[in-house]
Amino acid sequence: MEIVSGMSEPEIVFSPWKPWSEREDIDVANRPGVYLLAHFAHGIIPQGRADPLDPNIVYIGETHGRTLAERWREFSRSAATGKKAHAGGRSYHKTFKKLRDDLYVAAFSPNQPDWTSRCFSFFIRYVEWKLIWDYARRHKADKLCNKE
């Protein structure tokens, strides 16, 4: 298989976990990317970069046309109310009935200035589904709110 010049795959490294209320403080919040949502007991938040296979993860999502912050606002609305805006947020609401206080978020956005927007979009989608597949192979897949 021929690899297109300049199309090396970046390392997938997530931010540290942030409380949901501080999500827009994540340095890539104003970029498209992939995000992880997890529930952690108070005081037991893993330090350092988030592990995309952490068993506490409840949702793995992406946005390639808008910023993460914009997508998180849609998730928040649907997760809190069950109303249409974000399918994963609606699944979260169906499972947990409200936004929980122990919700944390981590994010990843590839920094590839030489990529076209189409390549950027393809890679983000690939990362989301690869992580969902890896998570499903290691943990109970039905635990994720990725249902629709």
Secondary structure, DSSP 8 states (H G I E B T S, - for coil): ----TT---------B-EEGGGGGGSTTTTS-EEEEEEE--TT----SB--TT-TTEEEEEEESSS-HHHHHHHHHHHHHH--TT-HHHHHHHHHHSS--TTEEEEEE----TTS-HHHHHHHHHHHHHHHHHHHHHHS-GGGSS---
